[in-house]
Amino acid sequence: MLYNIFYPLHDYYPIFNVFRYITFRSVYALITAFFISLVLGPWVISYLKNLKLSQKIKGYEPECHKVKEGIPTMGGVLIILSTVFATLLWADLKNVYIWIIFLVFMSTSILGFIDDYIKTVRGQPNGIKARVKFLYQSVIACIAVYFIIKVNSTGNATILLFPFFKNMVFDLGFYYYFFAIFVIVGTSNAVNLTDGLDGLAIMPSVIAFGTFALFSYLTGHIAFSEYLNIEYIRGSGELAVFCSAMVGSGFGFLWFNAFPASVFMGDLGSLPIGSALGTIAVITKQEILLAIVGIVFVIETISVILQVGFFKATKGKKLFKMAPIHHHFELKNWSEPKIIVRFWIISFIFALLALSTLKLR
């Protein structure tokens, strides 16, 4: 909004030329979102407590999780409010990719809210039925992918790029729709599965959005994208503002979600975080890279798939003590902070590995 208001005045007042730069607006989007989170955090937590929107233990979690019962959930509203406000304030609102990401972000926020409402208010611990949730996510992802392909002006909207390899490019054609939908829906659910310990999901998300802020900026810059041999997507650079706002709101949320947590994000936070991350990966043509940046989400999801598959194949035996895998480590008597910090370290190292691909193409 500030860009649309002040940048047109730069011919008369040169100081407003600063709004031209995505880097400038991204930094201030991060700072804005962070401080909004810090200011609203205590009020949101108190409000959630008064509404009795608190964590409910399902019964199959490790014994140590009993202390978490009663802690407010649906704290994802803090992330949503701060991210949306900061993005609206600092982004170019004429950019179509901003509105596509808002479509996905807000639509899955509604899904997360309904899911958390059913769990906390109605007392149904499993929330929305899995097939209903998957159908809703798929419809939203399908709409988003349609518009992403429609507005892509490069003519390469359906190609799939592979990091580390300069000339490994495949055009999936119509099948790209299914692949892109899988990326968005899969990432949304992967973040949701990871959200099981204090700060476990939000910090890898912050690292991932920070990485994609850089990739969005480079992908949307014709000179940098040509030099680095990555696909140029006109207008995608503006997504760096949204990614930076997510980083700021994530840090702000972590202020209250760090061990021992005062609030949990709930599905209201995890579902839109994951869907937005997957959508940005699709827009920037870095879908494969997302699996590297989001390695923690991948590990958590694969652990669940392996556990279920092994259980069915062996008729009752378990591969892990419990899945997702962070529960496995809890039952091996790892302390919660140790699990969390080690997963953060893994996220950071793999983010650096993803960044290294910029010079290995």
Residue, then its C-alpha position, 0 to 999 in steps of 0.5 A: m500500500l505504501y508503495n502504491i501511495f508514495y512511489p508515484l510521488h518520487d518524481y517530485y520528492p526523490i526520497f520516495n524512490v526508496f519504495r521502489y526497492i523490494t529489499f527495502r520493503s522486505v526488511y520493513a515488512l519483517i520488522t513490522a510483522f515482528f513488532i505487531s506479533l510482539v504487541l498483539g501476542p499477550w492480548v491474543i493469548s489472554y483472549l484465547k484463554n478467556l474463550k477456553l480455546s485450549q490444547k486438548i490431549k488426544g490420549y496417544e501422545p507421550e506422557c510428558h504432553k499432559v502438561k501441555e493440556g490447557i495451553p491456548t491454541m489457535g495462536g496462528v491468528l497472531i501469525i496471520l494478522s501480522t503477516v497480512f497487515a505487514t504485506l498489505l502495508w509494504a507490498d505492491l498491491k497491483n502484483v497478482y502474485i500477492w493476491i494469489i498467495f493471499l487466496v491460498f493463505m486466507s482460504t487455508s486459514i479458514l480451514g484451520f480455524i474450523d478444524d481447531y474450532i471442532k477440536t476445542v469447542r465441540g470436543q472432537p479431537n480429530g477435527i475435520k474428517a481427513r478426506v474433507k480436509f484434503l478435498y478442500q485443500s485440493v480445490i484451493a490449490c487447484i484454483a491457485v495453480y490455474f492462476i499461477i499458470k495463467v499469469n506466467s508470461t514466460g511460456n514455461a509455466t509447466i516445467l520442472l527444474f532440478p537443482f544441482f543440474k544446469n540443463m535438467v528440465f522437464d515439461l510436464g504439460f497438463y500433468y504439472y497441475f497434479f504435481a503442483i497441487f500435490v506440492i501445495v497440499g503436501t506442504s500444508n499437511a507436512v507442516n501440520l504434522t510437524d507442529g507437535l513440540d514447542g517451536l518445532a514447526i515455526m522455526p523451520s518455517v521461518i528458515a524456509f521463508g527466509t530462503f524463499a524470500l531470497f529465491s523470490y527476489l532473484t527469480g523476479h530479477i531478470a539480471f540476477s536470474e540470467y546470471l544464476n541460470i534460474e528461471y525468470i518469473r516476472g513479478s515474483g520478486e514481490l513475494a519476497v515482501f510476503c516471505s519476509a513478513m512471514v519471517g517477522s511474524g514467525f519470530g514474533f510468534l516464537w517469542f511466545n511459542a518457545f519452550p515452554a510454550s505460552v500458546f500453540m499455533g494450531d491448525l489455524g497456523s500450520l495449514p496456511i503456513g505450509s500452503a503458502l510455502g508450497t505455493i511460493a515454491v510453485i510460483t518460483k519454479q523451485e518445487i524440488l528445492l522445497a524438499i531440501v529447504g523443508i527437510v524437517f517437514v519431509i522427514e516428519t511426513i515420511s516417518v508417518i508414512l513408513q510407520v503406517g505402511f510398516f504397521k499394515a505390512t507386519k500386521g501390528k508391528k511398529l517401525f518407530k516407537m511413535a510417529p511423527i518421528h519427534h515423538h519417537f525421540e521423546l520416547k527415547n528420553w530425549s528432552e523436548p528442547k534437545i529435539i527442537v534445537r537439533f531439528w532447527i540445526i538440520s533445517f538451517i544446514f539444509a537451507l544453506l545446502a539449498l542456497s548453494t545450488l545457486k552456484l551449482r547450475 
